[in-house]
Amino acid sequence: MRSIRPSFTARRGRSARRRTSPLPVVALAAALALTVTACESGNAEVSGEATASAVAEGDGKITIPDDIKDKLKEHGIDVDKWKDGAWKEWDKEDWLREAKDFINPIIEGLWDPDRMREAEDPDRGVDDSDLAGDQGVTDPTPAPVDAQAVSPTYHANAPELGKVFFDSPDGPSVCSATVVQDPANPGKSNMVWTAGHCVHAGKSGGWYRNITFVPSYNDAGMETAKLKGATREQIAPYGAWWADWAKTSDQWIAQGGLTGGDGAPYDFAVLHVQPEAGGNGKSLEETVGSALPVNFNAPAVPDVAGIKAMGYPEAAPFDGQKMYQCQDKPGRLSLNASDPTMYRIGCTMTGGSSGGGWIATGSDGKPALVSNTSIGPEDNTWLAGPRLGKEAKGIYDAVSEKYAGR
């Protein structure tokens, strides 16, 4: 037993540079839906909530309901300026931080194939302030486990997995995520599980923007060279699903940092999503054909035979375009004696795998999500993910209950 060496980073993939060419300017077209939703991080009750969609009048023009306009104006957001690119402005004072401030209007076509493909991961140093609580004792460091490519089609082998795209102050960014079951809507879930740092900057900022889930990204596992000419249907065969509500832990919002550390044991989030272009009336679960249950009472580490971590690693030697997995018996990682112990496995997946589901077989012999990728060391030899307890279940239940019966 020894104390963990403080050299780890969040596994999120983010753009390390600004694009030299301008991002596409997307006009508000007749197919565009715009939803404003109040988001809660801790309590199930939501106040000041406004949810509605843009509707077409008889002349085909889009009218934004007044309650949505008013809600946006409360945050200094002009609808027309926002859709024409104002979302790229990250003034600290205007960076929506509080739980009730989550705003994620659909901008149809924003995540085109090039923008999805180019969202990437930079090398980042460790934020020393995040490591102040790194006094816990942990199990010995696991031996590295080489990440194995998942065989395509991904929909046939891991239908619940996909990529989360979002915009941060650094540019187009990427994580991994998993479709999970919705107790209030059996067989018709629109819920997605990912890491808290994939939706919210933690103590240094607020909610990220343009958060979108793409299930079975690059389903056929095409080589990167071919993806440069791929259509959106080839890259996103099951569509793009925009978050209309996001919920992460109060602990992540208060403590989380760019490189994990404080807040990492609570680094989880649940999204509720809707199809970008209106869809065909089917839920996300119906569209992909599956959703994983979430186990909030996973057995103690000594009783877990093995955990499989899955994701789309972005940083070298990977490029974020293909799905990988690692299988290992977990150990324990303690960052702070007052926080829950995390799972840790050997794995060489890099940034971009953040938020990807950790799957274990339950007592019923069926797979269930038991964690998500949160942090790993700079040498990319292991990954750690939070244990899912009462805080995680509270977030999950609140999202489910909010959309019960719809």
N, C-alpha and C positions, 0 to 999 in steps of 0.2 A: 504494500500500500504506500502511496506517496501523494504529494500534492501535485495537481495538474500544472504543467508548464504553460504560462499565460501567453500562448501564441496561436490565437484562433480568430477566424473571421466569419461573419455571416455568409451564407452560401448563395445569396442573391446574385443574379447577373444584372449588371447595369452598364449603360453606355459610358465609355470612358472619354468620349469626345463629342463635340457638337458636330452636326452634319455640315458639310461644306455647301450642299445644295439645300434650298429651303424645303421645309416639310410641306406636304400637300395642303392647300387651303380647301376645306370642305364646305360647300354651300349647304344651307338648310333646304333639303329637297323634300318632296312629298312623302318619301318613305322614311324620313328621319323621325325617330321617337325620342322624346326628351323627358326624362323622369328625374325628379328631385325627391330625395328621401332623407329624412332625419335618421341618423345612425346612433345607436347606443352602444357603449363599450362594456358597461357593467350591469346596470339595472335592466330588467326586462321591460319596464314601462318606458315608453317613448313619448316625449313631449315636443310640441312644435313641429309635428310631422306633416309633410305635404307630399302626396304621391299622386301623379297624374301623367297623362301622356299628351303629346301634341296631337291635334286632330285636324283633319282636312275639311275645309268648308266646301260648299258646292262648286266654287270656281277652281278647286284643286289646290288652293293656297293653304299653307300650314298656319294654324293659330295656336300660340302657346297660351294655355290657360293662365288667367290672371294670378291665381294663387301660386303657381310655379314662378312667374315673373317676380312676384312680391317676395317669395322666399329667397330667390337668387339675389335680389336687390338688398336684402338684409345683410348679405355678405359682400356687398359692393360688386356684384357680378352682373354685367350687362350681357343678356343672352346672345345678341348678335355679335358682340365683340368676342365673347367666349368661343362661339363656334368658328369664328374666323381666326382663332389662334391665340386669344388672350389667356387660354389655359397654360400657355408656355411661360407666363410671367410668374415668378416665384418670390414676390416680395414677402419677406418674413412676416410682416404684419398681416398680410392677406392669405398666408398659408393656413388653410382651415385645419385646426388641430383638435378641437373638442369632439367628443363622440357624436353630438347632435349635428355636427357640421359636414358630415359626409355628403358630397355632391358629385355625381358621376353621370352627366348627361351623355346619351348615346350620340356619337358623331359617326354616322355610317361611312364606311370605307376608309376611316383613318388608319386602321391597322391593315394596310395592304401587304402583299407578300414580301416586298422589299423591306418594309419597316419591321415586320415580324422577324425576318431573317437577320437583320442587322442589329437588333437589340442584343447587347453583349455585356460581358463582365470585365471590369478593370481590376488590376491588382490594387489592393488598399492596405494601408498599414493598420496596426491595431490601435484603437482608441483607448489609451491607457486609463482613462477615467472609468471605462467599463469594467476594468479588471480589479478594482479596489476590493471587491468582495470575494475574490478568488482565493479563499483560504480553506476550502473544503478538501477533505480527503477522498480520493477516488480509487477505483480498481486500476490495476496496471494498464498502461496504454495497449490497446489491441494491435495485433499485427495487421498491416495493410491487407485489404482484400481488393483485388483488381475488379473494377466495374466491368460487367459483362453486357454486351449489346443485347437489347430485347429484339427478338425476331419480328419483322413485320409480317402481316399487317399488325400495327399496334392495337387496332380496334379488336382484333381477334384474340390477342394475348394479354392486353391490359386496357380494356375499354374504358375504365374509369379515369385513367390518367390523361393529363394534358398540360398545357403551358398557360401561365398567367402573364399577360403583357400589361405594362402600365408605364406612365410617364412620371419621372422624378426630376428634380432640378438638374441632374446630370444627363438627361435625355431618355430615349426609349430604353426600357428595362424589362427584365424577364425573370420569372420564377417557374416552379412546377406546382401542380395542384391535383386534387383528386375529387371526383364526384362521390358524394356520400348520401346515404339514405336520409329521408325526411320523415320522421315519425308521424307528423301531422298529415302528410300526403303520401301514403304508401304507394310505391311503384311510380310515383310522379314527382320525384324530387327535382328541385332546381337549386340544390345546395352544393357548394364546393368548399373543400377544406384546403387551407394553405398556411403559410407562416405569417405571423403578425408583421414581420419586417417587409413583407411583400405588399402590404396595403397601407402601412403607416410608418413614418420615419422615427417614431418613438420620442424620446425626450428632446430631440433636436429639431423637430418639425411637426408636420401634420399629415393629413391624408394624401396619398398619391392620387394621380388623375388618370382618367381614361382606362380604368381597370377592366380588363377583358379576358375571359377564359376561352381557350381554343382546345377542345378535346381531340385526342389522337392527332396532334400536330404532326405533319409530314407522315401520315399514316403508312405510306408505302416504303418509308425509310430511304427515300431518294438521296443520292449523293449531293453534296453541297453545290457542285458545279451545275447539276441539272436543276436545282431549286431556283437558280437565278432566272430561269425562264418559266418557272411553274406558275400556274394559275392559282387564284385564291382557293378554288375548289380542291385543287390537289394538296395545297398546304393545310387547308382547314375544311376537310370533307364533311364535318358535322357542324359547320358554322362557327360564328363568333358569338359569345354570350357575355353581355355587359352586366357588371354588378349594379343592381339597383339598391342593394343594401350591403354593408360590410360591418363586421363586428370583430373586434379584437379585445384583448384583456386590458383592464385598467393598469395592470403592472407593466405591460409592454409600453403603453402610452407614456407612463410616468418614468420608466427606467431604461427602456430599450435604446440601443445605440447602433451606429453603423456596422460595428463589428461584433455584435452579440453581447457577451458578458452579462452585466446586470440586465435582467428582464428576459434572458434566454429561456429559463424554465417556464416562462409564460408566453413564449413566442409562437402563438397559434392564432388563426383567424378563420372565420366562416363567412363566405359570400353567398348572397342570394342573387341569382342571375336571370336574365331574360334575353331572348334571341335578338340579335342586332336588327334584323329586317322584319321582325314580326313573327317569323316562323310559320309553322303549319298547325299550330294549336297543340303540339306535343311538348311535353316537359323535356328538360335536359336528360333525365334518366330514361325516358321513353326513346329519346333520340339516339342515345348511345347504347341503350339496351341493358344497362347495368348501373348499380351504385353500391358502394361498400357500406356495411354497418360500421359504427364507431364504438370501440370498446373502452369505456371509461373506468373499467375495473380490471385492467390487464394484470396478469400475475406478476409477482416480484421477479426481479432479474434472474435469480437462481432457478426459477421454475419455467423460464422461457427458453424453449429449445432453439429458436432462431427467429430473426426478424429480417424481412426483405425491404430494403429501401429502394425507391424508384424515382427517376427524374430525368431531366434533360440538362446534363452538365454543359456549361457554356465556356468556361475558361480552359485554356490549353491543358492537356493535349486534345480536349474535346472542342466542338464548335457549336453546340447547342441545337443542332438540327436532328439529332437522333436520341432515342430513348435508351437509358441504361438502368442496370439494377445491381445491387450488392446484397449478398446473403451472409449473415454472420450471427453467432450467439452474442447477445448484448452484454455489456458490462455497465457499471454505474459511473456517473460523472457528477460530482458535487461542486458547484461553483460558490455556494454560500450556504452555510449550515442552516440558515433560516428558510431557505427555498427548497422546493421539491428536488429530489435527485433526478437527473436526466438519464435516458438511455444513451449508450454509446456503442458503435460498431466500427470495425475496420472497413474502410471503403475509400476508393481513390476518386470518387466523383468530386467535381469542383463546383465553383459558383454557377448558378443557374439551376442547380438541383434543389435549392431552397424551397421549402413548402411541399416538396414531393412526399407522397404517402409512405409511411412505414407500416408494413402489413405483417400480421402474425396469425397463426391458426388458433382459433379459440377452442374451448372445451367441447364445443359442438362439432369440431372438425372443419369449420368453415372459416375462410379468411375474413379479417376485420382490420380496420385502420386503428393503430395503437399510438401513433406519433407522426411527426413530420420532420423533415430535415431543417435544422436551425443553424448550427455552427459547425466549424471544422478548423483544423490547424492550417497554417500557411503552407505546410508541405503536403497537404491533401492526402493524408494517410488514414484519417478516420472522420466520422460524422457523429454528431450528437443531436438528439431530439427530445422535446419535453415529454414528461409523463402526463397523461391526460386525466386530470382529476376533476374536482368539483368546479373549479373556475372554467375549465374547458367545456364541461357539460352545461354550465349556465349559459355560456355564449351560444352553444349549439341549440339548446332548448329555446332560447329567446328568438333566434332566427326562425326555427321551425314553427313556434307558436304564432309569430307575427303573420306568417303566411298560411296558417291553418285553413284548409278548405278552399284555397285559391292558388 
